[in-house]
Amino acid sequence: MSSLKESPEPGTPLDAGEAHALTVPPEAGGIRLDKYLTDALAGKAPEGEGTLSRARLQALIAEGRVTTEANGKTRPIIDASYKVKPGDAFTVNVPAPAPAKPLGQAIPLDIIYEDKELIVVMKPAGLVVHPAAGSPDMTLVNALIAHCGDSLSGIGGEKRPGIVHRLDKDTSGLIVVAKTDRAHQGLAAQFAAHGRDGKLTRAYWALVWGEPKPRRGTIEANIARSTHNRSKMAAVKTAGREAITHYTVLESFGEPPVVSLVECRLETGRTHQIRVHMTAIGHPVLGDPTYGGSQKTRKAKLPPEAQGLLERLNRQALHAHHLGFEHPVTKKRLDFDAPLPPDMADLLASLEGL
């Protein structure tokens, strides 16, 4: 557990893995939280972390590592623009520095295809793609380093070598990783084009509540970080980044439809895009803990077996079942398909009785 230190005196190093208490003095009232913290901790940082820049502190705020006390309860302050008031007390939790490079870890890989340039794997639900706050190791990258060794490309950065796209932790499915720099450059270009050049194809299967109308359509809604919860994304009318999802209802269950199996194809690749877009049109993905809202009433319409399977699913019912691209070196067309994993397949089969 982190120990708590008072605001550091000038020249005192800010230790990694410890929490530091700061109280806003009268002259600092009205300053943005991120600027106040930057000034208060100027030049103090864990060894190997450099300085605690404003951007670094904004990241710590977004991660919920800056907290305050209110009514006897500790709560995170996630709004970097909050105007501090004299007497406000904050605790800054500075994590210990992570290793510069992820280490190889012997994690089983379901390899679909591999050559000297790239590797395609089936990522199970629950596996994080690359190290990040809250998931410093035991990721797909750690598994790939153990499998590929020094051949893994580093263009994507030391923390995400070879990664050109990703899947959410609890989304299963196909992912391609570059093993060489030239493969990384070629694949990155295809993913940047999002299939608009005809080279890349990606398709997902999702179980969603209800039945989208029309049964085949396109969702065009910009996506931005939620102003209410910085850990979530949201469909917005203005600002944000362009996001386009093409969907097709493959099968519906129940009369009127309670659940539908939908195929989604991405024209853009925004964070949580399918989950946000399906929620935006009123048909959230089953089991989605972030965007699904309260699903109690909808669950009650499922057969008992399906209710139990959905409870055990414990994730969003979303699977990246198809991945196609042009080999970045040989220029050969490669297409891969992955069946539903057992948890989603069993849930889908249980819906036949609706």
N, C-alpha and C positions, 0 to 999 in steps of 0.2 A: 504494500500500500504506500502511496506517496506520502511523504512527510510535508508539513506545512511550515513555510518560512515567511518571515516578514519581508516587506519590500526591500530589495537589496540596496546597500549603500554603494555609492560610486566606487568602481574598481572591484566589486565583489562578483565573482563568476556566478552565473545562473546555472544551477546543477540540473542535469538531465534526470528525468524520472521523479521529480519533486514538484510539489505545489507551492505557489508563492502568493502571499496575501498582499493586496494593494488597496489602499484607502484613498479616495479622491480628495485632494486638498482644495480649499476654497478657490484658488486661482485657476484651477483646471475645469471648473464647472462650465458646461455647455460645449465641451470638446467631444468629437466623435469618439466612440469607444476604441476603435482600432488605432486612432492617432494617439489617444491618451496612453494606451498600453505600449505603443511603440516608443513614445517619449519616456515613459516611466521605466522601461526596461532597455533603453537604448544601449546598444553595444554589449548586451549580456546574452549569452547563448551557451547551450551545452557544447562541450568539446566536439568538434567535427561537424557542428551544425551551422557554423558561420554566425552572422548576427541575426537577431530576431527582427527581421524586416517587417514592414507593415503588411506585405503580402503574406508572410509566414503567420503573423498574428491573425490576419483575416481567416486563414485556413484553420488555425486552432479554434477560432470562434465558431466557424461553420461546423467543426467536428464536435462542438459541445464541450470543449476543454476550458472554457472560461465560464465560471459559475458565480452566482451571488446568493445571498441568504435573504429569504423573504418569509415572514410569518413562521419562522422556525424550520423552514424547508429550504433545501438547496436546489436551485434550478439553473439550467444552462442559459446563458445569454447568447443567442445565435444571430442577433442583428448587429453587424459591425458598425452601422450608422447611428446606433443609439447614442443620444447626447447624455454624457455622464453628469451626475449632480454631486456637489460637495457632500462628502460623507458616504457616498456609495462605496461599498466594499466588494471587491472581486477577488476570486481565486483563479490564478492562471496555472493550469496543469500542463507542464512541459514534458512530453514523452521522451523516453530515452532514445538516443539516435539509433536508427535501424542500420544494419550492415549496408555498406555501399552497394554490394551486389548480393542478390538472393543466392542461397546455397542449394545445392541439389539435394533432394529428399526422395527416398524410395517410395513413391506413391504409384499404385497401379495405373497404367494408361490403356485405354481401349483404342488401339491404333487402327484406323481404317485404311490409311495409305501412307507410304513413306518412301522418299528417295533422298538423294544427297542434297537436294535444294529445299525441300519442305516436308511437312508432316501434317496429316489430317487426323484429328482425334475426335472421339465421341465424348463430350464433357458430361459427366453426370451432374444431376442437381445437387447443390450443396457445396460444390467445388468453386472457389474463387479463381478467376483467371490469373491475376497478377497481384503481387504484394501491394498493400495499401493500408491506410490507417484502420486498425481493428483486425487486419488479416496480414500480419507480417511474414507468415510462412505457411507451409502446407497448402500451397496454391498450385495451379496448373503449371505456372512458370517453374516452380521448384521441382515438380515432377519431370518437366521437359529438360531442365538442366542436368538432372541425374541421368536421363535417358540419352540426350544428345551430346552432353559434355561441352567442350570448347567450340563445337561447330555452330552452336546457337547464335543467331544474329544479334548484334547489339544496337542496331540502328534505332530501335524503338525506345532506347533508354536503358540504363542499367537495371531498373526495377521491372521492366517489361520487355526483355530481349525477345525479338522475333515476333512479337504480338502486333498484328495488323487490324484485328477487330476483336470484339469480346462478346460474351454472353453474361447476363446477370447471374449472380451466384446460384439462384434457385431456378434458373432456366437450363434445361438439358439440351443437348444437341451437338451439331457438327461445328468444328472450328479448325481453321488452317493456321499454321504457324511457320514462319520462314526460318530456315536453318542457315542461310547465307545472306550476305548483304545485298547481292544482286536480286535474289528472290524477294527479299523484303521490299526493295524499291519497286519491283514489278507488281507485287501484290498490293502494296499500299496505294499505288496509282489506280488499280482496279476498284478498291474499296472507296477511294476518294470520289470516283465517278458514280458509285452506287448503281452500277448496271446500266447507266444511261448510254454507255458506249457499246453495249451488247455483250460484254465479256463476263460480267459477274451476275449470277442469279442466286438469290437466297429465298427460302420459303419456310414459314413456321406454321405449325399446327397449334391451335389454341381452343380450349373448351371455354365458351363464354356463356353468361347468363342470357336467356331469352333468344331471340332470333333477329339479327340485324336486318334492317330493311333499307334499300333493296337487298336481295340476297347476294348481289355482286356490286361492289361500289368502291369508291376512293375516299379516304379521309384526308383532308388537307387542313391542318391546324398547326400553327406554330407552337413550338414547345420551349418553355423557359423554366428556370428554377422557381418553385413556388415561393410566393412572398410570405406565406403563412408558416411554411415548414421547409427550411433550407435543405432537408434531406430528401425532399420529394420534387418531382417535376410536375408541370401543369400545362394544359393546352391553353393558349392565350390568343386574344384577337389581335393584339398589337405587340410589337417587339418580339423577343424570342428568336428562335431559328426555324427556318422552313422545315416542315416535316410532312411527308406524304406516305401513306400506307394504302395499298390496294388489298382488298379482302374478297373472299368468296366463301359463302356458306356451303359446306360440303354435305352436312346432314343436320337435321334438327330432331329433337327428342321431346315428345309430349305434345298434347293438343289442348290449349295453345302451347307453343314451344316453351319448354323450361330451360333447356340447354341446347346449344348448337356447337358443332365442330366446325371451326373456321380456319381457312388457310389465309395467311397474311404474307404479302410480298412487299419488301421495303424499297422505296425509291430514295429514301434518305436513311441515315443511321443515327438517330438521336437517342440519348439515354432514356431507357424505359419506354421507347416509342410505342410499341404495340400495346403495352399495358395502359399507357396514358390515353392513346387514341381510342381504344375500345371502351374505356371508361367514359370518355368524352361523348360518345354516341349512345351511352346508356346501357352498354353490354360488357361490363367488366369481366376479366378473366377469373374463372373459378379459383378459389383458394388464394387469391392475391391479397396478402396482408397489408399492403401499402395503398393500393388503389381500389380495392374491392368493396370498401365500406362494410356496413353491417350486412351479412349474408344469411342471417338467421331465418328470415321469412322465406327466402328462396330455397335454402337447404331443406326446409320442411316439406317442400313439394317433391323432393327426390325420394326414390324407393329407399327403404332402410339400409340395404346393402350399399347403395351409392352414397348415402350419408356417412356411413362408416368409412368407406374408402376415401371420400373427400377429406374427412377428418384426419386420416392417416397420411394423406398426400402431403400435408404440411408445407405446401409451396404453391406458387402459381402454376396452373395447368398449361404450360407453354413449352414447346419443344421445337428446336431448329432442325427440321427434318430433311431439308435439301440445301446443298451447297455446290455451286458450279462456278468454274473460273477457267481462264486461260493460263496454262502453266507459264510462269514468268520467264522461263529459260527456253524450254523446248517449244513453246507456243501451242502445245497440244491441248485440246479441250478436255477438261476433267469434270465429271459430275458424280456427286455422291448423294446417297439417300440413306437415312437412318430411321428404322421403325420406332414407334413410340416405346419409351421405356416401360417396364412392367407396371409402375404405379399409375401412369396415365392410361395405359392399355386396359388395365383392370377396371378403372373408373369408367372409361368409355364403354366397355362391355356391359357394365352394370346399368347403363342408361337405356339399354335396348328394351327394358320392361316398361318404360314410360308410355 
